[in-house]
Amino acid sequence: MAATASFSALPKPSNSLKPNPQVPQKAPLFNLPKTLQKPTFSPQKPCLFNTAHKTHITLSSKNPISDLVSTNKKSPDDFPSYFDDDDDKPREECGVVGIYGDPEASRLCYLALHALQHRGQEGAGIVTVNENKVLQSVTGVGLVSEVFNESKLDQLPGDLAIGHVRYSTAGSSMLKNVQPFVAGYRFGSVGVAHNGNLVNYRKLRATLEDNGSIFNTSSDTEVVLHLIATSKARPFFMRIVDACEKLEGAYSMVFVTEDKLVAVRDPFGFRPLVMGRRSNGAVVFASETCALDLIEATYEREVYPGEVLVVDKDGVQSLCLMPHPEPKQCIFEHIYFSLPNSVVFGRSVYESRHVFGEILATEAPVDCDVVIAVPDSGVVAALGYAAKAGVPFQQGLIRSHYVGRTFIEPSQKIRDFGVKLKLSPVRGVLEGKRVVVVDDSIVRGTTSSKIVRLLKEAGAKEVHMRIASPPIIASCYYGVDTPSSEELISNRMNVEEIREFIGCDSLSFLPLDSLKKLLGDESPNFCYACFSGNYPVQPKEVKVKRVGDFVDDGLNGSLESIDGGWVQAPLNQDVHKVSEVGKLSSLQN
């Protein structure tokens, strides 16, 4: 039975990080998947590790290939555009990279950001530390290849770098909101790149502003810099620990100072962050292992939930930020966000999606002639479905990889223009056939209905939709851009009503119970809030920032326009009361 299939255990990484024998080791704070063994942490004492760093490098000659397009928002009243269709998927907020101990750090960071381009296409940035211990930054709006060139990278010398790719969801993509952020304080400078979303952002910002802090961006990440600057803890990395203890929500972050690289992950481990090492000893952190592969860094392990890793000339030091008995890793990393060639949370994303398809074929079979996928995110699940069902997989939809950031719009409204711009049906595969089409998820349902119509217009006799995730019924507050619950079709309709709306002959989702059964003992370690509405960290405010910008130009805009970037917190909870003055000061720039 596919429902009881298991993932192949990953080989244990060759971890060269050796525990300091002078530091007492205690029992783990929580259990990690068996595929990844972690060092023991103590909430009272840090866990220390030491490694040596070499300084020679040969830059990889590999070049990344990006087939991603940016999303420029259009009004719902405009004709259907491919931008609107892109909005019919959840969006990851961003991806981060950190590199220590490599003379080509900025160029390696640039390549790693290419590998993470799918996590954000609105902006990119790199910060390095030069020989004078000065933090230098280059950021820009657009794709990595549009922001950086040879001359820009020449401006970023040094063997220490952090990088960021960004996705924004409301308002314009402002240059000043593109990370990494750099700030000076009385003991030096610090840069930060953040993946995630803070659910107590507005309360923290209002408190900081009441105490005299001045904010320059509309990003929750800037709050972290202010908390570090106002902390009294010493040494520096304890300021990061002190700041993070005040944060609630999701954060996988990399920091850079004049001589240190610091990586931190929230105690729930919502968003991924992995560590690797190049052959020359350089330490690399990245949101996904695909970035390590591109720059020829060997994957060692995850940054564990609640862990702070400090890298400097003395090696790698590991500290426990704060304990939590049970991680809550985002299951959507395996369903949609991560690339199939990545290892996320100790599991192969490819294997995950393949088994999701097998489960669908087992639990929702249908007589069919061909299995196709909605490219690219549905391909691996479709392969799994076809293999289990014994039905051939074929390319019934061809995706265009050459849709630019701008294009000439038609002078009249063309039905399904957006989908046709990106997806072309193959009549020879579809005509007269009973077709199973596999997709990763259904959000609003608008794109799915257009795809079904395209397939039937191309001659498909029957169209059966199989969705490799459970129905999405709730918004995410942890760094994923999902619409408000009222916009989610599965929150408003049952499966049969959705089937009628989409126009397919049958529709089935991946059962949540089957997904949890597949994960086995690791099932409690994942977050299913978007499928259940049960939030591991309850939003503590009346409204919670979704992700990205929420003011049109970062300076102007009414409170109504600001609200466009926020989603209503669940009503069945206590919320912190913020004064009207605090609300206004925390919203306006």
N, C-alpha and C positions, 0 to 999 in steps of 0.2 A: 504494500500500500504506500502510495506517495506521501500520505499524511504522516507516516511514521518514519519517512526517510530522514537521514541525518546528514549534516555537513561533514566533509572531510576535515579532520583535525589538521591544523596548520603545524608545520614543523616548529619545534621550539627555537626561538631566535638564539643566535650565538651571542649571548649578552656578555660583553666584556666589562660591564660595570660591576665592580667588586664591592661588597659591603665593607664598611670600615669596621674592623673587629673591635674597636674601642667603644662602639655605640651599641648598647643593648638592643636586641631585636625582640619585638613582642608579636603577639598573634595578630593576624590581619584584621582590619576593621570590617571588611566585608569580603565575600567570595567573588572572584572573577571567573569568567569562563575557563574551563580546563585547558582550552587551547592557548591561553596566555597566563603564565604564572607570574605573579607580581612579588616584589620584595615586601617584607613586612613593614608596617608603619606603626608608629606610636604617636598618639595625639600629644604626648608631653614632650617627646624628644624627636628631633629630625633623624631621618635615615640618610647617611652620608655615603657617597660613592666617589670614586676617583678614577679618572682615565687620563691618558696622555694624548696630546694633540700634535699631529704633524702639520707641516705647512706647505707641502708641495701639491700641485694639482695639474691634471691634464683635462681641459674642458671637453665635455662630451660633444661629439659632432652631430648628435641626434637633433632633429628639428621637430617641434610639435606641430600638429595639424589641428586647426580649430574649424569646426563647422557650425559655430554658434552665431546667433544673431542677437542683437540688442533689442529690447522692447521699448519703443517710444509710445507712450499712452495716447490713445485716441478717445474721443468722446463716444459714448454709447450711441449717440444719435448719428454718427458718421456711418458710412457704408461699412460692411464687415471687412476688417483688415486683418492681415496676418498678425498684427500686434495684438489685437483683441484675442485671437486664438491662442497666442502665447500666454495670455493672462489666464487661460483656462487650465493652468497647471500650478501646483504649489511651487514656490520659488525659494531656494536656499538663499540665505542672506549673503554669505561671503566665504572666502577661503583665505587661509593665512599660511605663511612660510617664515621660517627662521633658520639662519645659517651662522655657525660659529667656526672660525679657524680655517678659512679658505681665502686665499688672495683674490680669487675670482668670485667672491660672494655675491656681488650685485648681478653678475651675469647668470650665475646658477639660480639666483632668486627669480630672475626674469624668466628663465626656462621653466622653473617649477610653477610659477604663476600661470604660464601657458597651459600646463597640465591641469590646473585648477580652474581654467576659464569657465567651465560649465557651472561653477558655483557663483559666478557674478560677472556681468558684462557691462556694468554701468561705469565703472571706474577702476583704476589700478594705481598702486604706489609702491615705492621701495625707499627704505631708509638705511643708510650705511654709516659706519663710524670710520673716519679717515685717520691718517697717521698722527694728526694733532688732537685726536680724541674729540673731534667735533662731529655732531650728528648732521648728516646731509640728507635732504629729502627731494625726491622727484615724484609728483603725483599728477594725475590727469584723468579727464573724463573720456571714457571709451574702452575699447578692448586693449589688452596688453600690448599687442603689436602696433596699436595706434598711439599709445602713450609713450612707448620707449623706442629709441633707435640707438645707433652706435654712439652718437655724441652725447645723448642723455646718460647712457651707462658709463661713459668716460667721466662723467661728473660725480660718479658714485664709487670711488676707490675704497679699499679697506677689506678686511677679512671677516667682518661682522655685519650682518644685514637681516632685516625683516621685510616682508612684503605682504600685500593684501590685494585681493580682487573683491569688488563690491557689487551688490545688487540693491537697488533702491526700489521702493514700491509706491510711494506717493510723492507728488511734487516733482520738480526737476532734479536732475542729477547734478548737485552743486559741487564744484571743485573743492570748496573748503570742507565739505563733508567726506571727501575721499581720504581713506586711511592709507598708510599709518599716520597717526597723529604724533607730533613732536611738541614737547613743552619743556621749558626751562624752569627750574626751581632752585632754591638756595644752595643745594648741594650738587647741582649739575643739570644734566638734561636726560630726558627719558622719551622713548618712542614706544607706541603700542599699536598692535593690530588685533582686532577682536572679531570673533565669529560667535554669534549668539544674540540674545536679547534679554535685557534686564527688566523684570516685572515690577521692580520698585524704583524705576528711574526717576519718575516725576517727584516722588517724595525726597529722594536723595538730592536732586537738583534744587528743589525749593529750599531745602535746609542749607545747602552750600551757598546759594545766592543770598539767603538771609544773613549768612556769616561773611559776605563780601566777595564771594567768587564771581567772576565775570566769564560768561560762556561765549564762545565764538562760533559754535556749530549747533546743529539740531540733532546731534548724535548722542546716544546714551553712552558711547565709549568715552566721551570727554569727561563724564562724571568720574571715571576711574582715575584719570590723570589728576583731577582735583583732589580726590581722596588720598592719592599717594603724596601729593604736595603738602597736604595739611596733616599727614600722619606724623607722629612723634617717634615712631619706632626706628631702631637702628639695628643692624646695618640696612642698606637700601632694600634688599629683597624682602626684609621683614615689613617694610612699608607696603609692598605688594600684598603680602599676607594680610596685613592689617586692613588694607583697602578691600580686598576680596571678601573678608569676613562680613562686610557690610552689604555685599551684593546679594540679590536674590534673582534666580532665573538661570539662564544658560550663558556660559562664557567659556570659550577656549581661546586663550590669548597668548601672544608672544610679545615680550618687552625687550628693548635694547637700551643699554646705557653706554657710557664711555668704554667699559671693559667687560660687560656681562650680557649674556642672552638668557632670558628667563621665559619659561613656558609654564602656563597654569591652566588647569581644567576645573570646572565647577564640581562640587561634591556629587552631583547626580550624573555627571558625564553625558549631558544631553548631546553635545556636539562632539565630533571626533577630533582627535589630535594624536599624531604618531611621531615617534622618534626613529631616526636612522643615522647611519654613519657612512661617510665616504671612505675609500681606501686610504686616503691621506690623513684620516683621523678626524676630519671635519664633522661636527655634529649638526644634524638637520632635523627640524621640526616641520610638519606639514599637516594640513587637514586630511589628506588622503595619501595612501601609499603610491598611487599613480605618479605623484610628484616626485617621490623618492626614486622611482624606477627611471624616470626621464633623466635625472641628473646622476644616475649610477650610484645612489646611496643604498646601502643595505638596510632593510627594515629590521629594527631591533625589538621594539615593543610600543605599546600605547603609552601616552602620558595618562596615568591612572586617574580616575575621578577623585577630586580632592587633593591632587598632588601639585607641588611646585617644584620644577626642575631649574636649577641655576647652573649655567655653564660659564666658566671663566678659565683663566690660565692654569688654575689648580685642578681642573677636571669638571666633573658633574656632581652636583650635590642635590639630593632629593629630600624634600620636606613634605610632611602631611599638612595640607592647608586646614582641613576640618573633616571630621569623620562623617560618614553617612552609611547606614547599614545596607542600603540597596541602591545600586546605580539605576538610572532611568534613561538609557540610551535611545536616541530617536530611531524608531523602526523604519521611518521613511528614508533614511540613508540607504537602506538595503532595497527598498521598493523603487526609489526614483532618483534621489539626489546624486549619489556617488557613481563614479564610472564602474563598469563591470570588471575592469582589471584591477580594482582596488581591493584591499583587505581592510574592512572597517569593523571595529569592535571585535577583532579577532576572527572574523568570518569572511570568506570569499563572497563578494557581492555577486559575482557571476553564478556561483553555486546556489546562493539564496534565490535569485530570480528564476533559475532553471527549475528548482524544486517548487517554487510558487506555481509555475506553469503545470508541473506534473500533478500537483494537488487539484488544480482546476479541471484537468482532464479526468481525474479520478472521481471527483465529487460533483462535477457538472458536465457530464459527457453529452455529446449530441452527434447525430449522424451528419457527417460533413465530407466534402471532397478535398478540401485544401485548408491549411492553417496559414494565416498571414499575421503580420504585426503592424502596429502603428509605430513607425520608426521615429527615433532610434531606441527610445526607452522601453518599448515593449518587445524588442527582438528576442532577448534571452528567455523571457517567460514563454514566448510563442514557441521557441525551440523546445522547451521543456514540455509544453502541451502536445506538440506534434509527436515528439518521441514517445511519450506515454500513450497517446491515442493511436499511434501507428498510422498516422495520416501525414502526407508530405507537407513540409513547410516550403512556401514559396514567397517571393517578393511580390505581393499584390499591390503594394503602395511604394512608390519611389520618392524619397525625400530629396528636395533640391538643397544642395549645400552652398549655393551661390546667391542666396538672397542677401542683398547688402543692407546696410543700415538705413539707406534712403532709396526710394524708387519712385518712378512716375506713376501716379495714381490714375485709374481710369476716369474718364469724364462722366461716366454714368455708373450707377450702382450695378455691380455684377454679383449675382447670388453666389455665396461661398467663395468669393474672391480670395479671402485670406487663406483658406485651406488649400485651394487650387494652386496658390503661389508656392506653397511648400510641399504639398503631397500630390503626386500624380498616380492615378489608378492604372494598373496594367490589365487591359481588357482581355488579353490572351490567357491570363491566369484566372480571371474572375468570371468571364462570360459563361452563363449556364451552370455555374458551380454553387454548391452549398458551402459557404465560407464561414470559418471561425476567425474572427479578428481579435487579437489580444492586445490590450493596452494596460498601462501600469496603474491608472487611476481615472476616476471621473470626479471633477470638481463642480463646475456649474452645469455641465452637460451640453453646452452649446457646440463645442468642437466635435464631440462624439456624434451629435445628430447630423452635422455636416458631413462627417466621414461616412456614416451609414448611407446618406443620400448619394455621395460620390460613388460608393461601391455599387449601389443598385443601378445608378445611371450607367455604370460601366458594364452592366449585364449580370451582376451577381443574382443568382436565383433566390438564395437565402443569405441573410447576414446574422450571425450569432456572435454577440459581444461577450468576451470573457475578460474580467478585470482582475489583475494580479495584485489586488489589495482589498481590504474590507472597505465598506462605504465610509466616506469621510463626512462626519456629522458635526464636527466642532472645530473652531478656530485654534490655531497654535499660537502660543505666547513665547516660544523659546527660540526665536530666530528663523522661523519659516513664515513666508508670506502666504497666508491662506485668507480667503474672503471671510466676511462675517458669516456667522452661522446661518443667517437668513438667506444668504446667497448660495449656500451649499445645497445642491439638489437632493442629496441623500438625507438632508435634515428636513426637507419639505415633502418628500415623496417616498413611498415604498418602492421595492424593486420593480414590481409590475408597472407602477405609474412612471417610473424612469424609463422602462422599456418602451412604453407607449410614446413618451416624449421624444426619445431618441429615434424611434422608428425601426428598431431591429426586431428580428424574429424571436430571439431569446436573449436573456441577459443574466449573467451570474457573476458574483463577486467572490473573492477569496474569503472563506469564512474566518472570522477572527479566532474562533476556537481552534480551527485547524492550524492557523498560523502559530498560536501559542503552543499547541501540541508539538509542532515541528521544532520549536525552539527548546522544548524540553525543560531541563532544570534551569536554563538561562532565561526562560520566559519572563520571570519577575524583574529581570535587569533591563527591560526595554520599556519605553514610554509609548502608550497607545492612546494618548489623550484625544487625538484627532478622530479616532474611531469610537471612543467611549464617552468623551466629555469629562473624564475623571483626570484632574490635573495633579501631577506630583507636587508642584509648587503653585499654590493658588495665587493668582494675581491679587495684589494688595491695594489696588487703586480702582477708582470708579471706571477709568479708561486706561488702557494699556497700549503703549506704542507698539505698532505692528512691526515694521522694520523700515529702515531707510529714512528718507527725508519726510517731513510732514508739513513744511511750509513751502509755498511755491518758489520763492527766491531766497529763502533763508533769512530774510529781513522783514518782509512785509507779509500781509495776509491777515484776514479776520480769523477769529477763533473758529468760525465755521469751517474755513479752509484748513485750519490746523487739524480739526477733528477728522478730516479725510484720511489722516495717517494713523488713526487710533481705532481700536476695536473695543466694544463694550465688554467689560469683565463680567463673569458669571454673576447672576443676581442673588444666588443662594449662598452668600458668604458675607462676612464682615469686611468692610473696607475702611481704610484709614481716612479720616476726615482731614482734608487739607483746606486751609483758609483760602478765601477767594483771592487774596493777594498772593498767596503761595502758588495757587493754580496759574494765575496770570504770569507771574514771574518765571515759573517753570516752563511755560509754553512759548513765551515770546523771546526772540533773540535780540 
